[in-house]
Every structure is written in structure tokens, then in C-alpha cells.
């Protein structure tokens, strides 16, 4: 890593991601100087989160409840806003509804001037950064002391937040130490975390004791009692909101929920999802103006407590009216989505973020509050891996928000569409090359072709091209059927099990498809191959939503007869399985059909596990028939496959046969279909991939003969680019061990 | 509600509080025992600020309050330089090891947030199973619904300066004293 304090570009210069150039520079900056710190911190939070949510016995129901509460709240927002005004003002507080940023900062500035405030203490509020409050106050001659340590650091470094909960997550302790030493020119020891904390603490304690006014954000506001929820670990919010007589709270209107009774649900979810704790050190419920006597430790003679709630619209009502973006308003700012995002773990919010909002949810918030679609360009860094979805406490479909942004950028001509159409029409490419695969493969790998591809469609020269098979799966299957019919005289026309010919398996990995066919038949399950259809995965990942819908509807209608007949559909490619089990519910707008498709589609190994549980294959797949107890293999679970709940299928299956299965715990390999092919994301993709490679290499007994299994084509590509080990789709490996017993290669 | 929480709230609370880096002890419900306990907890401290717990009998604390270093009506200067403070908590939460301190007319909240060492006394009867229960009429006499308050879980901490550091703007030490029921049980 280069030194963050000496780097040639300051993160502020590339905070506005409107231009492709700034996104590119920001990615480079993050990879050059911030990646290690961000990965360490986000993965720590991510791991703690998984531990914490295990302790929430009703986690799934809590999420359902939280989702319902937020949906209702946003639906009834105008009524709730009026209720808040009524309740707070009845208690003697004031509510100001600001339509715009400037209205909000003007109001706040005037309160400060009215009270002749020289010093403000402030706790962390990303909303306050959205409205650019500090600049306005400072220009009016008022000192603003950020009291959250991360914000204190950012005040010194002048950087924008790189995370919505821990905004200085891009800085390691060493980087902070050096920053402080340069800025403060003190001879105090500033090496350890304790020393740095003590240093900042002493400076800020003086600010708390002398500040004229305290400004905070708000995590949630309860309309029935006018209660403000404020969650923290440091203790700065308590001091900010209780010591000065005047307290100003800034909150987006989406923070309002109907009742204080719901706080319990949210505080349990927020702490577990955000920092992975049962509760943060201080969870404050205030009903301002509070009863607490005014201490006037600051030497003022304030007689009465004053509370100002500044409710901010700044684009939120418009988001509420936007069918696709509305869901973003349910966000409770926990940061689980960004902590569980492999791409975010690599670059943080200075690349995967804008001027104040970061991560998967950041794109929608940026375009909603800035009114600029282009500022949301960093949404391209969402590869659609879906690992954020099960981690979101309010069940927001974050990848879908980002697909919307990508789609709108294409529609408004803010992004080059040629690469999008190239990568989004992978199936067309497959069809063309299958006419003459040998020549196509050879021609496309020529250096001249590679340069051309990079220049025209952005396909990075360094990425090995996907090989197009000499014979498609459809062709191979046809030949195989003919041959085996002549041999065995079995009638295949009435099987209950269909193998879906997805475009990836058909054109690139027919050997995987054929392995499914042969293995299943060996296990007594005759299988029939469907026709080839594009499921829309490729076009969806590019943001080509109409094309995706067209393809999805066509395919769903083709498969309808199979599912109506109760047939089981095997899908070898995980991203396609995810289409059926998850995406189609929202794309094909036929509830019954999408439910049936979700129910009747399976990963091949998942399917075998199911049959074993039903007692069907127990004798054929008896562990004692296979002599490899204790043999180590490595399994990497595909991101979308994990989200749909099939991530443990292969480990379970092979463990049962006596293998020792080491599994990866990374969220995503970083290849994500076309993402890793793209020139602008190659370095990011490789950075993410290397995290997985490290895990594999460091696993138990790993050596170059260790067999690696990965269900996803992209994953095998990404791993294969760095390791020489043999990498199989689990079903290919199963075929080998069924034939030979296991032998080292 | 999982049995392991409702089964023995007190033990569960102690475990969770210690996991959150608080220290915990139990004390008998009488003035002498409280006095001994609190003196021991503050033996190294020169000056201790004390906020009479709202929900506990004042008689229990008279002996302790009579000690010279215990300040019940601090000056501003004493508040600004406070090192050790004692308050009550109107309830506690078993699953998280949290105590709930009200923001009210007395000095409990300022003392608990300005001090470096916070000693908090909580009645064992007021331990509820989970944070959500504090927002219910069924628990702690519905007090959680009627007031401003803070859940306090362990000492203050930050992860912003590298690996976790304890003792930031809030206290660096939290000591919880659980007071037994009238019949001597916990």
C-alpha cells in the first residue's frame, strides 16, 4: 500500500462520481492506499454481525416486522410528519420542515446566530453532510467541533466519509497516527489506539464543556411521542445532546416511524447488523426538550432548554413517489450491506460511494438527494452478487436499486452502451461462435483482436477469454442420447427431471452439463435436456431491464408446462438458478408462475441431497462405498447461490461421503460474470479475487494437488487465473469419484 | 422467548455484562452492606459524585452518603473534573448486560456521562429479558415508555483508531452492582 497521507490525489477530488474519469481515479486511489484498512475493518464488522445475528432468535421475523413498519411509515409519511410537529411543539420544542438543503442550513445558522453561538459540538450525522452544514456555519464564523472520533479525523484530513457508520474506516491506526502528528505538531505520544483516543478525547472534552449549542442527527423518530433514537459507542452523543441548553437534531423525513414501541425491534436489529454487538455502548431515547436541569458548564446563563427538530426533504418525497427508488427510504443506516459487499471491502466508500453516501445503498441515496443521476455512477460497482440482501434488516433489494440506476444511466445516454450490449448479449455471442467455435476461439485470442476488444467494448486484455466449446451442450446431448438409446433402449421422453440448457453451460461449459446427465443416469435418474434459452442474467447485470424482462417472460413461459407437470428442473449454473429462485419473482409479474419456478428448480448437488433425505439414493451413495475418508478438498460457494440458500449443498454432500471439505468464507470471488472482464474493473476484481485465493492457499493441507470445487463458472475462471490446481464443478468431480474412487492427479 | 434467557435472568445478565466489559457484583439489600460494597468500589477514589437512585429507598444510602468524599450536590467545577460517579438505573437487560439510566431532573445522566468510572446500582427485580421488553408496558412497570433514558452497555468504546479502544468520551469503566430482592434472592 502506498502512503495515504502522501497520495497524489485527495479523495475529495474524486468524491463526485459524475464522470467516468473520477470513478476510475477513485478506484485506483482506493486500491492504492485504502484497500487493506477497509478490508480489515469491514470484514471484522461483517464477521461480528454474523455472530450477533445468531443470538437473535427471531432474526427473520424481526426483519419482516421492521420491513412492515418502514413500509407503512413511508406510505403514511405526510400524516406522521404532522403528528411529529404536533407532539414536539406541544412539549415546547420547535420543528422546522426544510424542503431543501439551503433552507435547512439557513434555519440552523440563524438559531446559532440568535444564541450568539461561537462553538458548536456535533455528533455524527451523514444527513448534516448531505446538507453541507459545517461549511455554512464556519463561513458565518462559528466553530464546529465534530465529536465522533471518525468525524474528528475527517475534519483533520478534510476527506469525505468512506462508510456510513464508521466514516474513517479507510484509515489504519498508523495512517491516523501520522495524520495527527503532521497536523497537530505535538510531542505527545501518538502511536497506540489508546494514545490517539486519549489525545482526541482531551481536545474534545474541552469542546463539550464549553460549547454553546449541540447538534445531532437522529437514527429514528417516533411520531407518537416525539422520541428521538440516537445510537453510539463513544458517549459523544449524550454529551452533545444533554450538556448545552440548545439541542438541534437534523433528520431526513424518512427517519419517522409511528411509535416508540417499535424502537425495541430496531435497536436490536441495528446493533447486530451494524457493528455486530448486542447493543452499542449507548442507545439513547430522548424526548426533547429533556427534563434535565441546565448545568451551564459552558459559563452561559441559559435559562431554558430549547429543542429544534429540523426535518429534511431534499429529494426524499420525490424518492417516495419513485416506484423503483422508494425502497431506499426504508434504510436504517446500519451498513450491513457495505460490510458484506466484497467490492466495497476492497475499495470502501471513496470509490464505491459519493460525496457522503456509500456502499450498495449509497447510489439510490446519492441520486435521490442530489437530483443528479450521474453522481450515482458508482452504482456500477455493484456486481449484483446479492450478498447484501439477506444481511439487510429491512429486506431492501439493494442490487435492484443499483440495476435501476444502471438502467437509467443507459437510457439517458450517460454511459457508453456498446459494452453494455456486448456483455448483455452473451447468448448471441455464443450462438455466433458456435457456428465455428475453433476459428472463433483462435481469432479472438489474437493480440490484435484482444486490443480491439479492449478498445471497443472494454474487454480487458489481461483476462483469459471464455472458451467457447467445440460442441454445444445441445449437440453433445443429442449425440449422447442417440448412442445410449441404441445401447440401452431407454425411453427418455417421459422423464421427470429436466436439465435446463442455460447459455453458459450450453456454449462454454457443456462438459458440466454432460456430467450432470451422466451422473444422474448412473444414479438412476434419467434426464432430459431443455431447449436453450437466455435467462436474462447477462442483460440484467448490465442494467438492460427491458431486454431482461422480455427474455425472462419468454423463458418462464417455455418452462411453464414442465413445472405444471410437476417436473424438477436442474440448473447447473448458479446465477441462472438464482434468476429462477429469486429475480423472476420481481421481473415476470406472474406470481403463481414465478413461485412454481422457484419451487421446482435445483442445483444438481442440492437435488441429490434432497433425494438422499427422501431415502432415495442412500444405498447408491453410501459413504462406505467411497474410500476417501479425510481427503481434503476446497469448496468455494457462489455468491448468489449462498443467498438463495444452496451454498451448503456441496459441502454437505461431500462431507457425507467422507471428504474433509474446507470452505471459503468470502462473500464473492469478485468475477461476477462480466464484471471481472471489464477494463475499468479488472484491478478491483483481481483485488477481490486475491482475498479468496489467500483463503484457499491458507486452508488446511493445501497444496497444488488439492482439488477445488466451485459451482459457478465465473468463480472457476477467477480462481483458475491464479492457481494451477484442478478446479471442477462439483458434479464433474462426483462423476470422477463415481467412476474411479479417488486418486490423486 | 428462548428459555435460556427467561430461566435465570440474573445469571444471564451477569454473563452478558461481563462480555460487554463491565464488572458486576451482587450486594445485600441493606445500608451496611451497601456502604461496605460502595466504599470498596471507590477505595482508590478521592472524590465521588453520587446521584440518589430515584427508585430505591433513600434510607439504604444514608450511611454511604455520610462519608466525607461522597458529594451529593456537586459544584460545576466538580462536575467538570469528575472521575468517579455513582448512579442508579431503573432497569437492566439480561440478553445484552445493559442498564437503563433515566434522563430526568436529577444528575444521574450527567454524572454517568461525564465520569471516567461509572458505578451503577440496579435492583435485581428490574432485570428484563431483552431490549425490546423495555418498550413494553409489561416490564419494569412500563417505565421505559414514559421517559427519556439511555441503555448503557459496557464502557464507551471506539473502533475508529484501529482495534477496539475502551474509554472514549464516556466512562472507560463500568461497574454494576446488583441489589438483591427483599427475600435475599437474586
Interface residues (C-beta under 8 A of the other chain):
Chain A: X41 X44 X55 X57 X147 X148 X149 X150 X153 X166 X168 X172 X173 X176 X193 X194 X196 X197 X200 X201 X204 X205 X208 X209 X227 X233 X234 X235 X236 X238 X239 X242 X243 X260 X261 X262 X263 X264 X265 X267 X268 X275 X277 X278 X279 X280 X281 X282 X283 X284 X285 X286 X287 X288 X290 X291 X292 X293 X295 X296 X297
Chain B: X2 X16 X20 X76 X79 X80 X93 X95 X96 X97 X98 X103 X104 X105 X107 X109 X110 X113 X114 X130 X131 X132 X133 X134 X135 X136 X145 X147 X148 X149 X150 X151 X152 X153 X154 X155 X156 X157 X158 X159 X160 X161 X162 X163 X164 X165 X167 X168 X169 X170 X171
